[in-house]
């Protein structure tokens, strides 16, 4: 009886008609793919006496992939689907995934009169907004930080935004009301809600996003506020990240800015950990060229006392050769400084980071 009521409620939200079973069509899927490669030079000589080149590798922030997507109509409801595989040729020790071919996204979206319902493996609604806001998220300079963590000593992930990997989730996006939308997603991370081997019962994460999009004169406005919250029942752990920002577009320029505060409380100790993040980006497009500059920071603290500060600056030039190929050059500076530490001299340097990175990349899309 309860399942029947739930199905009826979902049908009402999607505006499924009683004779909807008579309306079913599905277009042929579109096969697509991306090859994303980079050659990187890293200078860490001032701190770690190291200069390296790692040859041609996949961009870990946005690995190569192949997939199929399509749309149709099922039970009178507009339906979209996507199945995408990651194809990462990089060795695990060089930052590649242990599974070189794996499912990245397996998503079904159903759009009705009262909103869109999402089911399957994809990004949470706040995480996706962070990726929309970062013009370099497909390069080694992306805020995700996978490439820097794999290449730079003492680097960390998730600088400008609290980025999370894809997860099996259920989500909802409301219809637009004069440019205002509300989105919600809920997931169990990489685990299952009935995983008896996890003594902490796994973590349940909710993501809420309120977004306002409007063209005001010649300016494209995108304002947003996001909340990510997670909890483990048995461990009595609470995690919460509040994010707010804007993306502005005018003529050929783009200006993006965001700030966030992440708080973590656990029962393993009495400390309260915090992470303060800031992200800024400026872009300019001219003909087939795009110039981007990003600046992002993260400050970690415990009980209000700063422990480490991370800074990354990146400048990027991308040239679109044709509709399939884009080449890009990136220059970066990555730093980590310890705060309120008793370490000095070489012992302090070994725990910090000071790296200059140069990279040349190519993307092939079909």
Residue pairs with C-beta under 8 A, 6 or more apart in sequence:
10 117
11 75
12 114
13 112
13 114
13 115
13 117
14 77
14 110
14 111
14 112
14 113
14 114
14 117
15 76
15 77
15 112
15 113
15 114
16 75
16 76
16 77
16 112
17 76
20 75
20 76
20 77
21 75
23 73
23 75
23 76
24 72
24 73
24 74
24 75
25 72
25 73
26 70
26 72
26 73
26 74
26 79
27 70
27 71
27 72
28 70
29 68
29 69
29 70
29 81
30 68
30 69
30 70
31 66
31 67
31 68
32 66
32 67
32 68
32 69
32 365
32 366
33 64
33 65
33 66
33 67
33 365
33 366
34 62
34 64
34 65
34 66
34 363
34 364
34 365
35 64
35 362
35 363
35 364
35 365
36 58
36 59
36 62
36 63
36 64
36 138
36 361
36 362
36 363
37 56
37 57
37 58
37 59
37 64
37 361
37 362
37 363
38 56
38 57
38 58
38 59
38 139
38 140
38 147
38 359
38 360
38 361
38 362
39 53
39 54
39 55
39 56
39 57
39 359
39 360
39 361
40 53
40 54
40 57
40 140
40 147
40 151
40 357
40 358
40 359
41 51
41 52
41 53
41 357
41 358
41 359
42 50
42 51
42 52
42 53
42 54
42 151
42 152
42 355
42 356
42 357
43 51
43 355
43 356
43 357
44 50
44 51
44 52
44 152
44 153
44 353
44 354
44 355
45 51
46 354
47 153
47 349
47 350
47 352
47 353
47 354
47 355
48 153
48 349
48 350
50 153
52 151
54 94
54 151
57 89
57 90
57 94
57 95
57 96
58 64
58 88
58 89
58 90
58 96
59 138
59 139
59 140
59 147
59 361
60 88
60 90
60 95
60 96
60 140
60 146
60 147
60 150
61 137
61 138
61 139
61 140
61 142
61 144
61 145
61 146
61 147
62 137
62 138
62 139
62 142
63 86
63 87
63 88
63 90
63 97
64 86
64 87
64 88
64 89
65 84
65 85
65 86
65 87
65 104
66 84
66 85
66 87
67 82
67 83
67 84
67 85
67 104
67 105
68 82
68 83
68 84
69 80
69 81
69 82
69 83
69 84
70 80
70 81
71 78
71 79
71 80
71 81
72 79
73 79
74 110
77 110
77 111
77 112
78 110
78 111
78 112
79 108
79 109
79 110
79 111
80 108
80 109
80 110
80 111
81 107
81 108
81 109
82 105
82 106
82 107
82 122
83 103
83 105
83 106
83 107
84 103
84 104
84 105
84 106
85 101
85 102
85 103
85 104
86 97
86 101
86 102
86 103
86 104
87 100
87 101
88 96
88 97
88 100
88 101
89 96
89 100
90 96
92 98
94 150
95 146
95 147
95 149
95 150
95 151
103 121
104 121
104 166
105 120
105 121
105 122
105 166
106 120
106 121
106 122
107 118
107 119
107 120
107 121
107 122
108 118
108 119
108 120
109 116
109 117
109 118
109 119
110 116
110 117
110 119
113 175
114 174
114 175
115 172
115 173
115 174
115 175
116 172
116 173
117 170
117 171
117 172
118 169
118 170
118 171
118 172
118 173
118 185
119 169
119 170
119 171
120 168
120 169
121 166
121 167
121 168
121 169
122 128
122 166
122 169
122 171
123 131
123 164
123 166
124 164
124 167
124 169
124 171
124 185
124 187
124 205
124 207
124 228
125 171
125 173
125 183
125 184
125 185
125 207
125 208
125 209
125 226
126 162
126 207
126 208
126 209
126 226
126 227
126 228
126 241
126 243
127 161
127 162
127 163
127 164
127 207
127 228
129 209
129 211
129 224
129 226
129 243
130 143
130 160
130 161
130 162
130 163
130 243
130 258
131 137
131 163
132 247
133 161
133 245
133 247
133 256
133 258
133 279
133 281
134 142
134 143
134 160
134 161
134 256
134 279
134 281
134 294
135 254
135 256
135 281
135 283
135 290
135 292
135 294
135 316
136 142
136 281
136 292
136 294
136 314
136 316
136 330
137 143
137 144
138 363
139 314
139 316
139 328
139 330
139 359
139 361
140 147
140 148
140 151
140 330
140 332
140 357
140 359
140 361
141 147
141 294
141 312
141 314
141 316
141 330
141 332
143 158
143 159
143 160
143 161
143 163
143 279
143 294
143 296
144 157
144 158
144 163
145 155
145 156
145 157
145 158
145 159
145 163
146 157
148 155
148 157
148 312
148 334
148 357
149 155
149 156
149 157
151 355
151 357
152 334
152 353
152 355
152 357
153 353
153 355
154 336
154 351
154 352
154 353
155 310
155 334
155 336
155 353
155 355
156 298
156 310
156 336
157 163
158 277
158 298
159 277
159 279
159 296
159 297
159 298
159 310
159 312
160 258
160 277
160 278
160 279
160 294
160 296
160 297
160 298
160 312
161 243
161 258
161 260
161 277
161 279
162 228
162 241
162 243
162 260
162 262
162 275
162 277
164 205
164 228
165 190
167 187
167 188
167 189
167 190
167 205
168 187
168 188
169 185
169 186
169 187
170 185
170 186
170 187
171 183
171 184
171 185
171 186
172 183
172 184
172 185
173 181
173 182
173 183
174 181
174 182
174 183
175 181
176 213
178 214
179 212
179 213
179 214
180 210
180 211
180 212
181 210
181 211
181 212
181 213
182 208
182 209
182 210
182 211
183 207
183 208
183 209
183 211
184 206
184 207
184 208
184 209
185 206
185 207
186 204
186 205
186 206
186 207
187 204
187 205
188 202
188 203
188 204
188 205
189 202
189 203
189 205
191 198
191 202
191 203
192 202
193 202
193 204
195 201
195 202
199 234
200 232
200 233
200 234
200 235
200 237
201 232
201 233
201 234
202 232
203 230
203 231
203 232
203 237
203 239
204 230
204 231
205 228
205 229
205 230
206 227
206 228
206 229
206 230
207 226
207 227
207 228
208 226
208 227
209 224
209 225
209 226
209 227
210 224
210 225
210 226
211 222
211 223
211 224
212 221
212 222
212 223
212 224
213 220
213 221
213 222
213 223
214 221
215 221
218 250
218 251
219 248
219 249
219 250
220 247
220 248
220 249
220 250
221 246
221 248
222 246
222 247
222 248
223 245
223 246
224 243
224 244
224 245
224 246
225 242
225 243
225 244
226 241
226 242
226 243
226 244
227 240
227 241
227 242
227 243
228 239
228 240
228 241
228 243
229 238
229 239
229 240
229 241
230 238
230 239
230 240
231 237
231 238
231 239
235 266
235 267
235 268
236 266
236 267
237 264
237 265
237 266
237 267
238 263
238 264
238 265
238 266
239 262
239 263
239 264
239 265
240 262
240 263
241 260
241 261
241 262
241 263
242 260
242 261
243 258
243 259
243 260
244 258
244 259
244 260
245 256
245 257
245 258
245 259
245 279
246 256
246 257
246 258
247 254
247 255
247 256
248 254
248 255
248 256
249 255
252 284
252 285
252 286
253 282
253 283
253 284
254 281
254 282
254 283
254 284
254 285
255 281
255 282
255 283
256 279
256 280
256 281
256 282
256 283
257 279
257 280
257 281
258 277
258 278
258 279
258 280
259 276
259 277
259 278
259 279
260 276
260 277
261 274
261 275
261 276
261 277
262 274
262 275
262 276
262 277
263 272
263 273
263 274
264 272
264 273
264 274
264 275
265 272
265 273
271 302
271 303
272 302
272 303
272 304
273 300
273 301
273 302
274 300
274 301
274 302
274 304
275 298
275 299
275 300
275 301
276 298
276 299
276 301
277 296
277 297
277 298
278 296
278 297
279 294
279 295
279 296
280 294
280 295
280 296
281 292
281 293
281 294
281 295
282 292
282 293
283 290
283 291
283 292
283 293
284 290
284 291
285 291
288 319
288 320
288 321
289 317
289 318
289 319
289 320
290 317
290 318
290 319
290 320
291 315
291 316
291 317
292 314
292 315
292 316
292 317
292 318
293 313
293 314
293 315
293 316
294 312
294 313
294 314
294 316
295 311
295 312
295 313
296 311
296 312
297 309
297 310
297 311
297 312
298 309
298 310
299 306
299 308
299 309
299 310
299 339
300 306
300 307
300 308
300 309
300 310
301 307
305 339
305 340
306 339
306 340
307 338
307 339
307 340
307 341
308 336
308 337
308 338
308 339
309 336
309 337
309 339
310 334
310 335
310 336
310 353
311 333
311 334
311 335
311 336
312 332
312 333
312 334
312 335
313 332
313 333
314 330
314 331
314 332
314 333
315 330
315 331
315 332
316 328
316 329
316 330
316 331
317 328
317 329
318 326
318 327
318 328
319 326
319 327
319 328
320 326
321 327
323 365
324 364
324 365
324 366
325 362
325 363
325 364
325 365
326 362
326 363
326 365
327 360
327 361
327 362
327 363
328 360
328 361
328 362
328 363
329 358
329 359
329 360
329 361
330 357
330 358
330 359
330 360
330 361
331 356
331 357
331 358
332 355
332 356
332 357
332 358
332 359
333 355
333 356
333 357
334 353
334 354
334 355
334 357
335 352
335 353
335 354
335 355
336 352
336 353
336 354
337 352
338 348
338 351
338 352
341 348
341 351
343 351
